[in-house]
Amino acid sequence: GIPCQVKRGVTGGNDAGMFQRGAAGARTVVLSVPCRYIHSGSGVAKLNDIQAQYSLADAFLKQY
């Protein structure tokens, strides 16, 4: 399987909710790479997490 984490906290955000609730609505999914210092000039992520994210996105898109 592809290693992944499920976000449990309510902190942070993105624009997915706006698309989901706006006008006629649209199905949305958010896939993110675990990253430290994401809003700084030097975010840090593990290469394995980035590769797993690519595999997850690829598998998801092949399903739909």
TIMI-2910 file (N, C-alpha, C, CB; in pm, 1 decimal, decimal comma, always signed):
<rs>
+----------+----------+----------+----------+----------+----------+----------+----------+----------+----------+----------+----------+------+
!      n_x !      n_y !      n_z !     ca_x !     ca_y !     ca_z !      c_x !      c_y !      c_z !     cb_x !     cb_y !     cb_z ! resn !
+----------+----------+----------+----------+----------+----------+----------+----------+----------+----------+----------+----------+------+
!    +80,2 !   -118,4 !     +0,0 !     +0,0 !     +0,0 !     +0,0 !    +85,3 !   +125,9 !     +0,0 !    -91,7 !     -0,8 !   +117,7 !  Gly !
!    +21,1 !   +233,9 !    -22,5 !    +86,4 !   +364,9 !    -24,0 !    +75,9 !   +424,8 !   +115,2 !    +22,6 !   +459,8 !   -130,9 !  Ile !
!   +189,5 !   +458,6 !   +177,6 !   +181,7 !   +518,2 !   +311,0 !   +114,9 !   +655,4 !   +305,0 !   +322,1 !   +530,0 !   +373,0 !  Pro !
!    +25,7 !   +680,8 !   +399,7 !    -40,7 !   +810,8 !   +404,1 !    -81,5 !   +842,6 !   +547,5 !   -164,2 !   +812,9 !   +310,5 !  Cys !
!   -115,1 !   +967,7 !   +569,5 !   -162,4 !  +1014,9 !   +699,0 !   -296,5 !  +1084,0 !   +676,6 !    -58,4 !  +1111,6 !   +766,8 !  Gln !
!   -386,1 !  +1070,6 !   +771,9 !   -514,2 !  +1140,4 !   +765,2 !   -506,3 !  +1261,7 !   +856,4 !   -633,1 !  +1046,6 !   +805,9 !  Val !
!   -538,2 !  +1378,2 !   +802,0 !   -534,8 !  +1500,5 !   +881,7 !   -646,4 !  +1496,9 !   +984,7 !   -547,7 !  +1625,9 !   +791,8 !  Lys !
!   -613,6 !  +1518,6 !  +1109,0 !   -713,0 !  +1513,7 !  +1215,3 !   -743,6 !  +1651,8 !  +1272,7 !   -665,7 !  +1422,1 !  +1325,5 !  Arg !
!   -651,2 !  +1743,2 !  +1259,6 !   -671,5 !  +1875,6 !  +1316,7 !   -751,8 !  +1965,8 !  +1224,7 !   -538,5 !  +1939,7 !  +1347,6 !  Gly !
!   -793,7 !  +2077,7 !  +1276,4 !   -871,9 !  +2173,5 !  +1199,4 !   -785,5 !  +2292,2 !  +1158,9 !   -993,7 !  +2220,9 !  +1279,8 !  Val !
!   -659,6 !  +2290,9 !  +1194,9 !   -572,1 !  +2403,3 !  +1162,1 !   -535,6 !  +2400,5 !  +1014,4 !   -444,8 !  +2400,4 !  +1248,7 !  Thr !
!   -499,5 !  +2514,6 !   +963,7 !   -461,6 !  +2524,3 !   +823,5 !   -584,9 !  +2527,9 !   +735,2 !   -371,3 !  +2407,6 !   +783,8 !  Gly !
!   -562,8 !  +2539,7 !   +607,7 !   -676,3 !  +2542,9 !   +517,1 !   -632,7 !  +2556,3 !   +372,9 !   -768,7 !  +2655,9 !   +553,4 !  Gly !
!   -729,6 !  +2549,4 !   +285,1 !   -706,9 !  +2564,6 !   +142,0 !   -838,7 !  +2610,4 !    +79,2 !   -655,3 !  +2430,2 !    +76,8 !  Asn !
!   -844,2 !  +2614,9 !    -52,4 !   -963,7 !  +2665,4 !   -120,8 !  -1064,2 !  +2556,8 !   -158,2 !   -922,9 !  +2738,7 !   -244,7 !  Asp !
!  -1040,9 !  +2432,3 !   -118,4 !  -1130,2 !  +2322,8 !   -158,1 !  -1273,0 !  +2345,9 !   -109,3 !  -1077,8 !  +2189,7 !   -104,0 !  Ala !
!  -1288,4 !  +2393,4 !    +12,6 !  -1421,8 !  +2416,4 !    +67,5 !  -1501,4 !  +2517,6 !    -12,5 !  -1411,3 !  +2462,4 !   +210,1 !  Gly !
!  -1433,6 !  +2619,8 !    -64,3 !  -1500,0 !  +2721,6 !   -145,1 !  -1559,3 !  +2658,9 !   -271,9 !  -1400,9 !  +2834,4 !   -181,9 !  Met !
!  -1484,8 !  +2570,8 !   -335,5 !  -1534,5 !  +2504,9 !   -456,7 !  -1646,6 !  +2406,1 !   -424,3 !  -1419,9 !  +2432,3 !   -528,7 !  Phe !
!  -1635,8 !  +2342,8 !   -309,6 !  -1735,6 !  +2243,6 !   -270,3 !  -1869,7 !  +2308,5 !   -237,4 !  -1686,0 !  +2163,9 !   -150,7 !  Gln !
!  -1866,8 !  +2424,0 !   -172,7 !  -1989,7 !  +2488,8 !   -127,9 !  -2040,7 !  +2596,8 !   -222,4 !  -1968,0 !  +2548,4 !     +6,8 !  Arg !
!  -1957,2 !  +2644,3 !   -314,4 !  -1996,0 !  +2754,3 !   -400,9 !  -2085,6 !  +2712,6 !   -516,0 !  -1874,7 !  +2820,3 !   -454,6 !  Gly !
!  -2169,8 !  +2804,2 !   -561,6 !  -2258,7 !  +2786,1 !   -678,3 !  -2327,7 !  +2650,2 !   -673,9 !  -2178,9 !  +2800,1 !   -810,1 !  Ala !
!  -2305,0 !  +2567,5 !   -775,9 !  -2368,4 !  +2435,1 !   -781,2 !  -2290,0 !  +2332,3 !   -701,2 !  -2381,8 !  +2388,5 !   -926,0 !  Ala !
!  -2173,6 !  +2370,4 !   -653,5 !  -2090,6 !  +2278,2 !   -577,2 !  -2011,9 !  +2185,3 !   -668,3 !  -2176,2 !  +2197,0 !   -482,0 !  Gly !
!  -1905,3 !  +2134,8 !   -618,2 !  -1820,4 !  +2042,1 !   -692,9 !  -1754,0 !  +1948,6 !   -593,3 !  -1713,7 !  +2118,2 !   -778,9 !  Ala !
!  -1738,4 !  +1826,5 !   -631,9 !  -1666,9 !  +1732,7 !   -545,1 !  -1520,7 !  +1773,6 !   -539,1 !  -1681,4 !  +1585,8 !   -596,0 !  Arg !
!  -1464,2 !  +1765,4 !   -422,4 !  -1324,3 !  +1803,4 !   -405,2 !  -1249,9 !  +1697,5 !   -325,7 !  -1313,1 !  +1939,7 !   -335,7 !  Thr !
!  -1121,4 !  +1694,7 !   -344,9 !  -1032,0 !  +1611,5 !   -264,7 !   -903,4 !  +1691,5 !   -247,4 !  -1005,0 !  +1469,9 !   -332,4 !  Val !
!   -844,4 !  +1681,8 !   -131,2 !   -720,4 !  +1753,3 !   -104,4 !   -612,9 !  +1650,7 !    -71,6 !   -737,8 !  +1856,3 !    +12,1 !  Val !
!   -505,2 !  +1654,0 !   -146,0 !   -389,6 !  +1569,4 !   -120,5 !   -272,4 !  +1661,7 !    -90,5 !   -358,9 !  +1474,2 !   -242,3 !  Leu !
!   -208,7 !  +1641,6 !    +22,6 !    -99,5 !  +1729,6 !    +63,6 !    +21,4 !  +1647,8 !   +105,2 !   -143,7 !  +1821,5 !   +178,4 !  Ser !
!   +137,1 !  +1706,1 !    +87,4 !   +261,3 !  +1645,2 !   +134,4 !   +288,7 !  +1697,6 !   +274,4 !   +381,2 !  +1676,1 !    +37,8 !  Val !
!   +315,5 !  +1608,9 !   +371,3 !   +353,9 !  +1658,0 !   +504,3 !   +479,4 !  +1744,5 !   +491,0 !   +378,6 !  +1538,9 !   +603,5 !  Pro !
!   +473,0 !  +1864,8 !   +542,5 !   +582,3 !  +1960,3 !   +522,9 !   +597,0 !  +2048,0 !   +646,4 !   +557,9 !  +2047,4 !   +397,3 !  Cys !
!   +720,2 !  +2072,9 !   +684,3 !   +747,7 !  +2166,6 !   +793,8 !   +780,0 !  +2303,4 !   +735,1 !   +865,3 !  +2115,8 !   +883,5 !  Arg !
!   +743,6 !  +2405,3 !   +806,3 !   +775,7 !  +2543,8 !   +768,6 !   +720,3 !  +2577,7 !   +629,8 !   +928,5 !  +2565,9 !   +771,2 !  Tyr !
!   +597,5 !  +2532,9 !   +601,3 !   +541,4 !  +2543,4 !   +466,6 !   +523,9 !  +2688,2 !   +419,7 !   +408,2 !  +2472,6 !   +461,6 !  Ile !
!   +501,5 !  +2780,9 !   +510,3 !   +481,8 !  +2920,1 !   +470,2 !   +608,3 !  +3003,7 !   +482,7 !   +372,5 !  +2982,1 !   +553,0 !  His !
!   +721,1 !  +2938,6 !   +496,8 !   +847,8 !  +3011,3 !   +504,1 !   +918,3 !  +3000,9 !   +369,0 !   +938,5 !  +2955,4 !   +618,8 !  Ser !
!  +1033,6 !  +3058,9 !   +360,6 !  +1111,7 !  +3053,6 !   +237,5 !  +1183,0 !  +2921,5 !   +216,9 !  +1211,7 !  +3163,8 !   +236,6 !  Gly !
!  +1177,2 !  +2834,0 !   +315,9 !  +1249,2 !  +2706,3 !   +303,7 !  +1170,1 !  +2592,4 !   +368,1 !  +1389,0 !  +2716,7 !   +368,7 !  Ser !
!  +1060,1 !  +2553,8 !   +305,4 !   +982,1 !  +2439,9 !   +353,3 !  +1064,7 !  +2313,1 !   +344,4 !   +851,9 !  +2424,8 !   +272,8 !  Gly !
!  +1037,9 !  +2218,4 !   +433,2 !  +1114,2 !  +2093,8 !   +438,1 !  +1017,4 !  +1976,1 !   +432,2 !  +1202,2 !  +2086,8 !   +566,8 !  Val !
!  +1043,9 !  +1882,7 !   +341,5 !   +962,8 !  +1761,2 !   +330,8 !  +1055,6 !  +1643,5 !   +305,0 !   +855,6 !  +1773,9 !   +217,4 !  Ala !
!  +1013,8 !  +1526,0 !   +347,9 !  +1091,4 !  +1405,1 !   +321,0 !  +1068,0 !  +1361,7 !   +176,7 !  +1053,1 !  +1291,0 !   +419,8 !  Lys !
!  +1174,3 !  +1320,0 !   +110,6 !  +1163,7 !  +1273,7 !    -27,1 !  +1067,4 !  +1155,1 !    -36,7 !  +1302,2 !  +1234,8 !    -81,5 !  Leu !
!  +1069,6 !  +1066,2 !    +61,4 !   +977,8 !   +951,5 !    +61,4 !   +832,0 !   +997,1 !    +64,4 !  +1006,5 !   +860,0 !   +181,7 !  Asn !
!   +802,3 !  +1104,3 !   +139,2 !   +665,7 !  +1157,4 !   +144,9 !   +623,9 !  +1215,4 !     +9,5 !   +654,4 !  +1265,3 !   +254,5 !  Asp !
!   +715,9 !  +1281,8 !    -56,6 !   +686,7 !  +1339,4 !   -188,2 !   +661,0 !  +1228,6 !   -289,7 !   +803,1 !  +1429,4 !   -235,4 !  Ile !
!   +743,0 !  +1124,0 !   -285,7 !   +724,2 !  +1011,6 !   -377,1 !   +592,8 !   +938,6 !   -349,1 !   +841,7 !   +914,2 !   -366,1 !  Gln !
!   +558,7 !   +922,5 !   -221,0 !   +432,2 !   +857,9 !   -185,0 !   +314,3 !   +942,8 !   -231,7 !   +424,3 !   +834,5 !    -32,2 !  Ala !
!   +327,4 !  +1074,4 !   -222,1 !   +221,4 !  +1165,4 !   -268,7 !   +199,8 !  +1149,3 !   -418,4 !   +256,6 !  +1312,2 !   -235,7 !  Gln !
!   +308,2 !  +1139,0 !   -492,6 !   +297,8 !  +1118,6 !   -637,3 !   +225,4 !   +987,1 !   -666,9 !   +438,5 !  +1118,8 !   -702,8 !  Tyr !
!   +263,0 !   +881,5 !   -596,4 !   +199,0 !   +750,7 !   -616,1 !    +50,9 !   +755,3 !   -579,8 !   +269,9 !   +643,4 !   -532,2 !  Ser !
!    +17,5 !   +824,3 !   -471,3 !   -121,7 !   +836,3 !   -428,4 !   -204,2 !   +913,4 !   -531,4 !   -129,7 !   +905,7 !   -291,4 !  Leu !
!   -151,7 !  +1025,0 !   -578,5 !   -222,8 !  +1104,7 !   -679,2 !   -240,2 !  +1024,5 !   -808,1 !   -146,7 !  +1236,5 !   -708,0 !  Ala !
!   -137,3 !   +952,7 !   -849,0 !   -143,3 !   +870,6 !   -969,7 !   -250,5 !   +762,2 !   -956,3 !     -6,0 !   +806,7 !   -998,1 !  Asp !
!   -251,9 !   +692,4 !   -843,3 !   -350,9 !   +586,8 !   -819,9 !   -492,4 !   +644,8 !   -814,7 !   -319,6 !   +511,7 !   -688,9 !  Ala !
!   -507,7 !   +759,7 !   -749,6 !   -639,0 !   +824,3 !   -740,1 !   -691,0 !   +862,4 !   -878,4 !   -631,4 !   +949,0 !   -650,3 !  Phe !
!   -605,5 !   +925,0 !   -958,4 !   -648,2 !   +970,4 !  -1090,9 !   -681,6 !   +853,8 !  -1183,5 !   -540,0 !  +1056,3 !  -1153,9 !  Leu !
!   -615,7 !   +742,1 !  -1165,9 !   -646,6 !   +624,2 !  -1247,4 !   -783,4 !   +566,9 !  -1212,0 !   -538,7 !   +516,8 !  -1229,1 !  Lys !
!   -829,9 !   +592,7 !  -1089,5 !   -962,2 !   +546,1 !  -1047,7 !  -1074,0 !   +632,7 !  -1105,7 !   -971,5 !   +544,7 !   -895,6 !  Gln !
!  -1044,4 !   +759,3 !  -1132,1 !  -1146,7 !   +853,5 !  -1178,0 !  -1106,4 !   +908,0 !  -1310,1 !  -1168,8 !   +967,1 !  -1078,0 !  Tyr !
+----------+----------+----------+----------+----------+----------+----------+----------+----------+----------+----------+----------+------+
</rs>
